[in-house]
Structures are given as C-alpha cells and as structure tokens.
Amino acid sequence: MRTFIVDKSLICDDCFSLFNPVFSDFKIDKSIKCLSIYKYDDLIKEKLFLLKGCYDIEIAPVFITAFSHYLNAKYRGYIMVPVPSYLKHDEARGFNHVLEIFKPLKLELKSLLVKVSPIKQSDQPLHKRHLISDSIIIEDGAYIKNRKVLIIDDVYTTGMTIKTCINLIKKFNPKAIQVLVLSKVEHKEDTSL
C-alpha cells in the first residue's frame, strides 16, 4: 500500500475527487518496472484532449502535482526521458504535453529521443503499431551510460512506443530503466503486476 502527502492546491476537492488514481504496477518484457498513475478512462481521455487537442496548458499540473512528493522520492536519482512528440506538433501546440504533465517532478530531464515522422500510434491499426520503431531515434545516448533512466509518457496502449524507447536506451548501457506513465489502457488480457 502506498502512502503519500497529497498536495491539492491546484484543484478544488470536488474536482480532485473525480480523478481516480490507481498506481498500477506492471512490467515490460518481465524485467522493466512500470507504474501507471491512472486507468485511461473517459475523464483522463477528456482532460488529455483539453491539454493536447485544445492546447489548455493550465490543466497540465493537475494530473500529478498531488503525488509529486511521492514520485520524486520514488524516482530520486533518475533522469526523466520523455517519449517524444513530433516537433511540428509541439510547435503548433506551443509546448510538449508530456513535459508539461511531468513538470511537477523535480528530477533531471533529458530529451534524448526524437520522433522523426508525424506517425500517430492512435491512428494506426494494431497490426501496424510496430512501425513506430522506424519513427524514433536517440541523440546523445552516451549521456545515460551508467545512469538511471525513467521513461515518461502520457498514455500506454499497446506498449510499442515505450518498447521502442527502451530498446534505443538499452544500447547505451544505463544503470537502470523504469517507466512512468500517466495512464494505461486496460485490456482484457492484461496481467499487470
């Protein structure tokens, strides 16, 4: 059972009560520890659309600020490496949504991964989601040698994007890799934990 100090200074009690954090542990390839803060439900989907689709940057800190003390302690010593967005999408939005969501964490941040094409995973059928591996590259990977890396993202669906990022990062021999996602799509066959 997790215990943490909750900072609700950015959101009223009624609004905060609508959010339902689950802090679900799961693994990728049986060895990479992952944590999802929320299930990807209608509320999270709606609030992420406000941030990503409507460019409402003010909502970004609401997702994790309440748990930032806990997350900062849990991942102390890790370098946050965000899953990349296509640069032109960030430029149109005026910000990178993943960076804004995780800004309340006071961990070192290094944007090593670059998305080189505008392919959107959510627009791809499941049988084509592996193609994401051709769309992400790593720059300055030597920076993470013997360092602890925390990959951060907003939504975990099939895991193909995160697995691509893990494979790129592993080539540079980090000390450890973990994953923190805001939300995770629950599938019937999920065997998290």
VOPAGU-2260 file (C-alpha; in pm, 1 decimal, decimal comma):
REM VOPAGU-2260
SITE   aa  ch    i         X         Y         Z
SITE  MET   A    0       0,0       0,0       0,0
SITE  ARG   A    1     134,5     340,3     -97,0
SITE  THR   A    2     111,9     639,2     132,9
SITE  PHE   A    3     195,4     990,6      28,2
SITE  ILE   A    4     128,5    1351,7     111,9
SITE  VAL   A    5    -134,7    1488,7    -123,8
SITE  ASP   A    6     -97,6    1847,3    -245,1
SITE  LYS   A    7    -434,8    1957,7    -383,0
SITE  SER   A    8    -351,9    2326,8    -402,5
SITE  LEU   A    9    -418,4    2341,1    -779,5
SITE  ILE   A   10    -761,8    2184,2    -774,3
SITE  CYS   A   11   -1072,5    2201,1    -557,8
SITE  ASP   A   12   -1181,5    1898,0    -353,2
SITE  ASP   A   13   -1484,3    1831,7    -576,0
SITE  CYS   A   14   -1273,3    1825,4    -893,0
SITE  PHE   A   15    -994,7    1626,5    -727,3
SITE  SER   A   16   -1247,0    1361,9    -619,9
SITE  LEU   A   17   -1330,6    1296,0    -986,3
SITE  PHE   A   18    -977,5    1174,0   -1051,9
SITE  ASN   A   19    -921,5     811,9    -957,5
SITE  PRO   A   20    -551,0     731,3    -926,9
SITE  VAL   A   21    -478,8     357,6    -920,3
SITE  PHE   A   22     -96,1     343,3    -913,2
SITE  SER   A   23     -85,7      19,5   -1109,6
SITE  ASP   A   24     247,2    -165,7   -1128,0
SITE  PHE   A   25     324,3    -369,9   -1438,2
SITE  LYS   A   26     629,7    -492,6   -1625,6
SITE  ILE   A   27     752,2    -484,3   -1981,9
SITE  ASP   A   28     944,0    -789,5   -2102,6
SITE  LYS   A   29     934,9    -927,7   -1746,0
SITE  SER   A   30    1217,3    -700,9   -1631,5
SITE  ILE   A   31    1131,8    -332,4   -1680,8
SITE  LYS   A   32     930,3    -196,7   -1387,0
SITE  CYS   A   33     647,3      32,7   -1487,6
SITE  LEU   A   34     394,9     242,1   -1299,8
SITE  SER   A   35      70,4     383,3   -1432,0
SITE  ILE   A   36     -96,1     651,9   -1220,3
SITE  TYR   A   37    -444,3     629,7   -1376,3
SITE  LYS   A   38    -651,2     395,5   -1586,1
SITE  TYR   A   39    -717,5     551,3   -1923,6
SITE  ASP   A   40   -1085,1     621,6   -1860,5
SITE  ASP   A   41   -1325,7     881,0   -2001,2
SITE  LEU   A   42   -1217,2    1151,1   -1753,9
SITE  ILE   A   43    -845,4    1113,2   -1829,1
SITE  LYS   A   44    -917,5    1094,5   -2201,8
SITE  GLU   A   45   -1122,0    1416,7   -2182,7
SITE  LYS   A   46    -861,9    1603,4   -1975,7
SITE  LEU   A   47    -576,2    1490,5   -2201,2
SITE  PHE   A   48    -774,1    1614,1   -2502,1
SITE  LEU   A   49    -809,4    1953,5   -2333,8
SITE  LEU   A   50    -431,9    1962,6   -2293,1
SITE  LYS   A   51    -321,1    1811,0   -2625,2
SITE  GLY   A   52    -607,3    1899,1   -2858,6
SITE  CYS   A   53    -733,7    2228,0   -2714,9
SITE  TYR   A   54    -389,4    2349,5   -2601,3
SITE  ASP   A   55    -511,6    2413,9   -2244,9
SITE  ILE   A   56    -168,2    2416,2   -2079,4
SITE  GLU   A   57    -318,7    2527,9   -1747,5
SITE  ILE   A   58    -457,0    2178,5   -1687,0
SITE  ALA   A   59    -118,3    2003,4   -1714,1
SITE  PRO   A   60      -8,2    2017,9   -1347,3
SITE  VAL   A   61    -344,4    1888,4   -1222,4
SITE  PHE   A   62    -263,2    1529,0   -1321,4
SITE  ILE   A   63      33,0    1461,8   -1090,2
SITE  THR   A   64     104,7    1759,0    -865,0
SITE  ALA   A   65     -91,2    1593,8    -583,2
SITE  PHE   A   66     151,5    1299,8    -591,9
SITE  SER   A   67     473,8    1482,6    -676,8
SITE  HIS   A   68     633,0    1433,1    -332,7
SITE  TYR   A   69     579,3    1057,8    -353,9
SITE  LEU   A   70     700,1    1032,7    -714,9
SITE  ASN   A   71    1006,8    1250,0    -650,7
SITE  ALA   A   72    1105,9    1022,5    -362,5
SITE  LYS   A   73    1032,1     702,4    -556,1
SITE  TYR   A   74    1243,1     806,7    -855,8
SITE  ARG   A   75    1519,4    1001,1    -678,4
SITE  GLY   A   76    1839,3     982,2    -882,9
SITE  TYR   A   77    1662,4     902,3   -1211,2
SITE  ILE   A   78    1684,6    1109,3   -1528,5
SITE  MET   A   79    1345,0    1160,6   -1690,5
SITE  VAL   A   80    1348,0    1084,0   -2062,0
SITE  PRO   A   81    1017,1    1171,9   -2228,1
SITE  VAL   A   82     867,1     970,3   -2508,6
SITE  PRO   A   83     893,7    1220,4   -2793,6
SITE  SER   A   84     624,1    1401,6   -2986,2
SITE  TYR   A   85     671,0    1506,8   -3343,7
SITE  LEU   A   86     837,6    1850,7   -3325,1
SITE  LYS   A   87     589,2    2022,3   -3557,6
SITE  HIS   A   88     302,1    1904,4   -3335,5
SITE  ASP   A   89     475,4    2055,6   -3031,5
SITE  GLU   A   90     539,1    2377,4   -3221,9
SITE  ALA   A   91     171,7    2403,1   -3326,5
SITE  ARG   A   92      65,1    2341,5   -2966,3
SITE  GLY   A   93     329,7    2572,1   -2824,9
SITE  PHE   A   94     450,5    2311,2   -2575,1
SITE  ASN   A   95     524,5    1942,6   -2529,4
SITE  HIS   A   96     236,3    1793,1   -2333,7
SITE  VAL   A   97     441,9    1513,9   -2172,4
SITE  LEU   A   98     695,8    1764,2   -2040,6
SITE  GLU   A   99     415,8    1981,4   -1903,8
SITE  ILE   A  100     241,4    1688,8   -1730,4
SITE  PHE   A  101     560,6    1574,9   -1556,5
SITE  LYS   A  102     697,9    1923,7   -1483,1
SITE  PRO   A  103     592,7    1899,9   -1113,0
SITE  LEU   A  104     860,2    1632,5   -1070,6
SITE  LYS   A  105    1189,4    1793,0    -982,8
SITE  LEU   A  106    1401,1    1525,8   -1147,8
SITE  GLU   A  107    1666,7    1588,1   -1407,9
SITE  LEU   A  108    1516,6    1592,4   -1756,8
SITE  LYS   A  109    1693,1    1495,3   -2078,3
SITE  SER   A  110    1510,5    1485,5   -2411,6
SITE  LEU   A  111    1724,1    1221,1   -2583,8
SITE  LEU   A  112    1456,0    1070,5   -2803,4
SITE  VAL   A  113    1335,8    1235,7   -3122,0
SITE  LYS   A  114    1031,4    1149,6   -3329,9
SITE  VAL   A  115    1131,6    1195,4   -3694,2
SITE  SER   A  116     791,6    1142,5   -3858,3
SITE  PRO   A  117     437,5    1251,9   -3774,3
SITE  ILE   A  118     300,1     897,2   -3739,0
SITE  LYS   A  119      41,6     880,1   -3458,0
SITE  GLN   A  120       6,1     547,1   -3282,5
SITE  SER   A  121    -359,4     612,0   -3204,1
SITE  ASP   A  122    -429,9     641,1   -3577,8
SITE  GLN   A  123    -265,4     306,2   -3657,9
SITE  PRO   A  124    -438,1     -32,3   -3656,1
SITE  LEU   A  125    -287,8    -270,6   -3400,8
SITE  HIS   A  126    -106,1    -476,0   -3666,2
SITE  LYS   A  127      85,5    -164,1   -3783,5
SITE  ARG   A  128     185,9     -18,7   -3446,8
SITE  HIS   A  129     527,7    -182,4   -3464,9
SITE  LEU   A  130     616,4      68,8   -3737,4
SITE  ILE   A  131     679,0     328,0   -3464,5
SITE  SER   A  132    1029,0     182,4   -3431,8
SITE  ASP   A  133    1117,1     349,5   -3762,4
SITE  SER   A  134     999,3     689,6   -3634,9
SITE  ILE   A  135    1205,5     739,1   -3317,2
SITE  ILE   A  136    1579,9     792,3   -3286,9
SITE  ILE   A  137    1809,5     865,6   -2994,0
SITE  GLU   A  138    2056,5    1155,5   -2975,8
SITE  ASP   A  139    2334,9    1194,5   -2720,1
SITE  GLY   A  140    2273,4     845,8   -2583,2
SITE  ALA   A  141    2615,8     839,1   -2416,9
SITE  TYR   A  142    2471,9    1081,0   -2160,0
SITE  ILE   A  143    2278,0     798,5   -1993,0
SITE  LYS   A  144    2559,5     543,8   -1967,8
SITE  ASN   A  145    2557,4     404,9   -1611,5
SITE  ARG   A  146    2269,7     639,5   -1517,6
SITE  LYS   A  147    1918,5     551,8   -1401,9
SITE  VAL   A  148    1658,6     637,1   -1665,5
SITE  LEU   A  149    1287,7     698,2   -1613,4
SITE  ILE   A  150    1091,8     695,3   -1939,4
SITE  ILE   A  151     780,5     913,6   -1909,7
SITE  ASP   A  152     468,4     922,7   -2127,8
SITE  ASP   A  153     102,4    1016,0   -2112,7
SITE  VAL   A  154     -76,2     701,6   -2236,9
SITE  TYR   A  155      35,0     338,2   -2254,7
SITE  THR   A  156    -177,7     145,4   -2503,4
SITE  THR   A  157      -0,4    -147,5   -2669,3
SITE  GLY   A  158     345,6     -66,0   -2538,5
SITE  MET   A  159     507,4     -47,7   -2882,8
SITE  THR   A  160     625,6     312,4   -2840,7
SITE  ILE   A  161     765,7     252,1   -2492,3
SITE  LYS   A  162     935,3     -71,1   -2606,9
SITE  THR   A  163    1096,5     118,2   -2894,8
SITE  CYS   A  164    1227,4     378,2   -2649,4
SITE  ILE   A  165    1353,9     107,9   -2411,5
SITE  ASN   A  166    1541,1     -68,2   -2693,3
SITE  LEU   A  167    1707,6     255,4   -2802,6
SITE  ILE   A  168    1808,6     344,5   -2446,6
SITE  LYS   A  169    1938,5      -5,0   -2362,6
SITE  LYS   A  170    2206,3      30,1   -2632,1
SITE  PHE   A  171    2379,8     290,0   -2412,6
SITE  ASN   A  172    2405,3      69,9   -2102,1
SITE  PRO   A  173    2209,1     265,7   -1844,4
SITE  LYS   A  174    2233,0     153,3   -1482,9
SITE  ALA   A  175    1854,9     101,5   -1468,4
SITE  ILE   A  176    1541,7     171,7   -1671,9
SITE  GLN   A  177    1192,5     225,1   -1533,8
SITE  VAL   A  178     875,7     361,4   -1691,7
SITE  LEU   A  179     620,8     606,0   -1552,0
SITE  VAL   A  180     303,0     668,5   -1748,4
SITE  LEU   A  181      15,7     894,5   -1663,2
SITE  SER   A  182    -242,6     641,0   -1776,8
SITE  LYS   A  183    -273,7     290,6   -1913,2
SITE  VAL   A  184    -538,4     142,9   -2139,2
SITE  GLU   A  185    -670,3    -170,8   -1972,9
SITE  HIS   A  186    -704,8    -473,8   -2199,9
SITE  LYS   A  187    -892,7    -790,0   -2104,1
SITE  GLU   A  188    -574,4    -994,4   -2132,5
SITE  ASP   A  189    -376,7    -758,9   -1900,4
SITE  THR   A  190    -177,2    -946,3   -1639,6
SITE  SER   A  191     -23,3    -645,3   -1467,5
SITE  LEU   A  192     184,1    -696,9   -1153,5
